[in-house]
Amino acid sequence: MSTDPAQEWKNWHERRVETVSAPYGPLALTGTHWLADAVEGRIPAVPGEWREDDDAVVLTATAQDGIVLDGEPFSGEVRLTADHTPVGESRLAQGARRLVVLRREGLWAVRVWDPEAERRRAFAGIGATPYEARWAVPATFRPYDEARTVRVANADGVERGLGLGGELAFALDGREHTLQVAVEDDGALWAVFADATSGDSTFRFRFLRPGAPDAQGRLTVDFNRALLPPCAFAEHFICPFPPPGNTLDAAVAAGERTVLTR
């Protein structure tokens, strides 16, 4: 394994390109259909009849709909819960497409993933700034006494709750900054942020996943690995925008910038 940070970054970048361009990667998402908006249980371009029933979604389909459930042709009625498996292993399929049941804040939706999606065919890579050591900086995680939830706009124009567990403190070019972060189940931190390049030379916001802090709250924040959010690859994702205070006045000219197309 390489110990050269620049080579490690290059390897990471190549893996990212492979991941997003995979048959059921983010470029393959062609629709997020909320059942609350379905007219008489019908979803555009999705076979079957769909309805909410408290803690489940009920799908009714005929053999002519061409739906496969758990690997077998399906007809009849089935109750479905949210699908947490990888998209390629989802319970429902129609040909090469995968139909994934989703739940957000009590609302149900069906997502459609299609390896033949136009955006996947047009994808030509991720525009990213080559590695620079100055963008990998020491940081300190300061947890909140209690987890907080703030309402933020999402990429689909709807406000939703964003859980926050503390803040990261770090310095860039001699200036102190903080970012509010979520704490994931494994202790890893996650932030959505913008900076002075956002909407100009980079996408309008990005994600940062610096890992988990040590017992003293110390870790390294590497902006060379700033990530484009899923909604940069397909407009049907519902990515949260940065919470108040997470727009840096510094220009973070590092990490992923844009999606390249043919």
C-alpha positions as CSV (number, residue, x, y, z in Angstrom):
1,M,0.0,0.0,0.0
2,S,1.3,3.4,-0.9
3,T,2.4,5.8,1.8
4,D,2.6,8.8,-0.6
5,P,-0.5,11.0,0.2
6,A,-0.7,12.2,-3.4
7,Q,-0.8,8.6,-4.7
8,E,-3.3,7.6,-2.1
9,W,-5.5,10.5,-3.2
10,K,-5.2,9.5,-6.8
11,N,-6.2,5.9,-5.9
12,W,-9.1,7.3,-3.9
13,H,-10.2,9.5,-6.8
14,E,-10.1,6.6,-9.2
15,R,-12.3,4.5,-6.9
16,R,-14.8,7.3,-6.6
17,V,-15.1,7.5,-10.4
18,E,-15.7,3.7,-10.5
19,T,-18.3,3.9,-7.7
20,V,-20.4,6.7,-9.2
21,S,-20.3,5.3,-12.7
22,A,-21.3,1.7,-11.6
23,P,-24.5,0.3,-13.1
24,Y,-26.5,1.3,-10.0
25,G,-24.4,4.2,-8.8
26,P,-25.8,7.7,-8.3
27,L,-25.8,8.4,-12.0
28,A,-28.4,5.7,-12.5
29,L,-31.1,7.3,-10.4
30,T,-33.9,8.4,-12.8
31,G,-36.7,9.3,-10.3
32,T,-37.8,9.7,-6.7
33,H,-41.6,9.4,-6.7
34,W,-43.4,10.4,-3.5
35,L,-46.5,8.2,-3.0
36,A,-48.3,11.2,-1.5
37,D,-48.3,12.7,-5.0
38,A,-49.4,9.6,-6.8
39,V,-52.7,9.9,-8.6
40,E,-54.9,6.8,-7.9
41,G,-51.8,4.9,-6.9
42,R,-50.0,5.3,-10.2
43,I,-46.4,6.5,-10.6
44,P,-45.2,7.8,-14.0
45,A,-43.2,5.2,-15.9
46,V,-43.4,2.7,-13.0
47,P,-45.7,-0.3,-13.3
48,G,-48.2,-1.5,-10.7
49,E,-50.4,0.3,-8.2
50,W,-48.8,1.7,-5.1
51,R,-50.3,2.9,-1.8
52,E,-49.3,3.7,1.7
53,D,-50.6,1.6,4.6
54,D,-49.2,2.9,7.9
55,D,-45.8,1.3,8.3
56,A,-45.6,-0.2,4.8
57,V,-46.1,0.3,1.1
58,V,-48.6,-2.0,-0.7
59,L,-47.8,-2.9,-4.3
60,T,-50.4,-4.5,-6.5
61,A,-49.3,-5.8,-9.9
62,T,-50.2,-8.1,-12.7
63,A,-47.9,-10.5,-14.7
64,Q,-48.1,-8.0,-17.5
65,D,-46.3,-5.3,-15.4
66,G,-43.1,-7.4,-15.7
67,I,-42.1,-6.9,-12.0
68,V,-39.7,-9.3,-10.4
69,L,-39.9,-9.7,-6.6
70,D,-37.0,-11.5,-4.8
71,G,-35.9,-12.9,-8.1
72,E,-39.2,-14.4,-9.2
73,P,-42.0,-13.0,-11.5
74,F,-44.6,-11.3,-9.4
75,S,-48.3,-10.8,-9.5
76,G,-50.7,-10.0,-6.7
77,E,-50.3,-7.9,-3.7
78,V,-47.3,-7.5,-1.3
79,R,-46.5,-5.3,1.6
80,L,-43.0,-3.6,1.4
81,T,-40.9,-1.8,3.9
82,A,-38.0,0.6,3.2
83,D,-35.2,-1.2,1.3
84,H,-31.8,-0.7,3.0
85,T,-29.8,-3.2,0.8
86,P,-27.5,-2.1,-2.0
87,V,-29.5,-0.9,-5.0
88,G,-28.4,-3.9,-7.1
89,E,-29.8,-6.2,-4.5
90,S,-33.1,-4.5,-4.1
91,R,-36.2,-6.8,-3.8
92,L,-38.0,-5.3,-6.8
93,A,-36.9,-5.1,-10.5
94,Q,-38.3,-4.5,-13.9
95,G,-35.8,-5.7,-16.5
96,A,-32.5,-4.0,-15.7
97,R,-34.2,-1.3,-13.6
98,R,-34.4,-1.5,-9.8
99,L,-37.4,-0.2,-7.8
100,V,-36.4,0.9,-4.3
101,V,-38.8,1.8,-1.5
102,L,-37.7,4.8,0.5
103,R,-39.0,6.5,3.6
104,R,-38.1,10.0,4.8
105,E,-39.7,11.7,7.8
106,G,-42.7,9.4,7.6
107,L,-43.3,9.9,3.9
108,W,-42.9,7.0,1.4
109,A,-41.4,7.1,-2.1
110,V,-40.3,4.8,-4.8
111,R,-36.9,5.3,-6.5
112,V,-36.1,4.1,-9.9
113,W,-32.5,3.2,-10.9
114,D,-31.7,2.5,-14.5
115,P,-28.2,1.5,-15.8
116,E,-29.2,3.0,-19.2
117,A,-29.9,6.4,-17.6
118,E,-28.9,9.3,-19.9
119,R,-26.6,10.9,-17.2
120,R,-24.7,7.6,-16.8
121,R,-24.2,7.3,-20.5
122,A,-23.0,11.0,-20.7
123,F,-20.6,10.7,-17.7
124,A,-17.0,11.5,-18.5
125,G,-15.5,11.7,-15.0
126,I,-15.2,13.9,-11.9
127,G,-13.4,17.2,-12.2
128,A,-11.1,17.4,-9.1
129,T,-8.1,19.4,-7.9
130,P,-4.9,17.4,-7.6
131,Y,-3.7,16.7,-4.1
132,E,-2.1,19.5,-2.1
133,A,-0.8,18.8,1.4
134,R,-1.9,22.2,2.7
135,W,-5.6,21.1,2.5
136,A,-5.1,18.3,5.1
137,V,-5.2,20.0,8.5
138,P,-5.5,18.9,12.1
139,A,-8.9,19.4,13.7
140,T,-10.7,19.0,17.0
141,F,-14.2,17.6,17.4
142,R,-16.3,19.3,20.1
143,P,-19.5,17.3,20.7
144,Y,-22.6,19.0,21.8
145,D,-24.1,18.2,25.2
146,E,-27.2,17.0,23.4
147,A,-27.7,16.1,19.7
148,R,-29.5,18.9,17.8
149,T,-31.8,18.9,14.8
150,V,-32.1,21.9,12.5
151,R,-34.4,22.4,9.5
152,V,-32.6,23.0,6.3
153,A,-33.6,23.2,2.7
154,N,-33.0,20.1,0.5
155,A,-32.1,19.9,-3.1
156,D,-35.8,19.1,-4.0
157,G,-36.9,22.4,-2.4
158,V,-38.4,20.8,0.8
159,E,-37.1,21.6,4.3
160,R,-36.2,18.5,6.4
161,G,-34.5,17.9,9.7
162,L,-30.7,17.5,9.8
163,G,-29.2,16.0,12.9
164,L,-26.0,17.5,14.3
165,G,-23.8,16.1,17.0
166,G,-21.1,18.7,17.4
167,E,-18.6,20.9,15.6
168,L,-15.2,20.6,14.0
169,A,-12.6,23.3,14.7
170,F,-9.6,23.8,12.4
171,A,-7.4,26.4,10.8
172,L,-7.0,27.2,7.1
173,D,-4.2,29.6,6.1
174,G,-3.9,30.7,9.7
175,R,-7.6,31.5,10.2
176,E,-9.8,29.6,12.5
177,H,-13.0,27.9,11.2
178,T,-15.7,25.6,12.5
179,L,-18.2,23.3,10.8
180,Q,-21.2,21.7,12.4
181,V,-21.2,17.9,11.8
182,A,-23.4,14.9,12.1
183,V,-22.1,11.8,14.0
184,E,-22.9,8.5,12.3
185,D,-23.6,5.2,14.0
186,D,-19.9,4.1,13.8
187,G,-18.7,7.4,15.3
188,A,-17.6,8.8,11.9
189,L,-18.3,12.5,11.2
190,W,-20.1,14.0,8.3
191,A,-20.5,17.6,7.2
192,V,-22.3,19.4,4.4
193,F,-20.5,22.7,3.7
194,A,-20.1,25.5,1.2
195,D,-17.2,27.9,0.7
196,A,-16.1,30.9,-1.4
197,T,-15.8,28.7,-4.5
198,S,-19.3,27.2,-4.3
199,G,-21.5,27.8,-7.3
200,D,-18.5,29.2,-9.2
201,S,-15.6,26.8,-9.7
202,T,-17.2,24.1,-7.6
203,F,-20.7,22.7,-7.1
204,R,-22.9,24.8,-4.9
205,F,-22.1,22.7,-1.8
206,R,-20.1,19.6,-1.0
207,F,-19.8,16.8,1.6
208,L,-16.9,16.1,3.9
209,R,-16.3,12.7,5.6
210,P,-13.2,13.0,7.8
211,G,-13.7,9.8,9.8
212,A,-13.9,9.4,13.5
213,P,-12.0,11.4,16.1
214,D,-9.7,9.8,18.6
215,A,-10.5,9.7,22.4
216,Q,-9.3,13.3,22.7
217,G,-11.4,14.5,19.8
218,R,-8.5,14.8,17.4
219,L,-8.5,14.0,13.7
220,T,-7.4,15.2,10.3
221,V,-9.7,17.1,8.0
222,D,-8.6,16.5,4.4
223,F,-10.4,18.9,2.0
224,N,-8.6,17.1,-0.8
225,R,-11.4,14.5,-0.3
226,A,-14.3,17.0,-0.3
227,L,-17.1,15.1,-2.1
228,L,-19.7,16.1,-4.6
229,P,-23.1,15.3,-3.1
230,P,-25.3,12.7,-4.8
231,C,-27.6,15.4,-6.3
232,A,-24.6,16.7,-8.3
233,F,-24.8,13.4,-10.3
234,A,-28.6,13.1,-10.5
235,E,-31.3,15.7,-9.7
236,H,-33.6,13.1,-8.1
237,F,-31.6,13.0,-4.8
238,I,-32.8,15.0,-1.9
239,C,-29.4,16.2,-0.5
240,P,-29.5,18.7,2.4
241,F,-28.0,22.1,2.0
242,P,-25.5,23.4,4.5
243,P,-26.9,24.3,7.8
244,P,-26.4,27.9,9.1
245,G,-22.8,28.5,9.9
246,N,-21.4,25.9,7.5
247,T,-20.6,28.3,4.6
248,L,-16.9,29.1,5.0
249,D,-15.6,32.5,3.8
250,A,-12.4,30.8,2.7
251,A,-11.9,29.6,-0.9
252,V,-11.5,25.8,-0.6
253,A,-9.9,25.1,-4.0
254,A,-9.5,21.4,-3.3
255,G,-11.4,18.1,-3.7
256,E,-14.1,17.3,-6.2
257,R,-15.4,20.2,-8.2
258,T,-17.8,19.2,-10.9
259,V,-19.3,16.3,-12.9
260,L,-17.7,16.0,-16.4
261,T,-19.9,15.0,-19.3
262,R,-19.3,14.1,-22.9
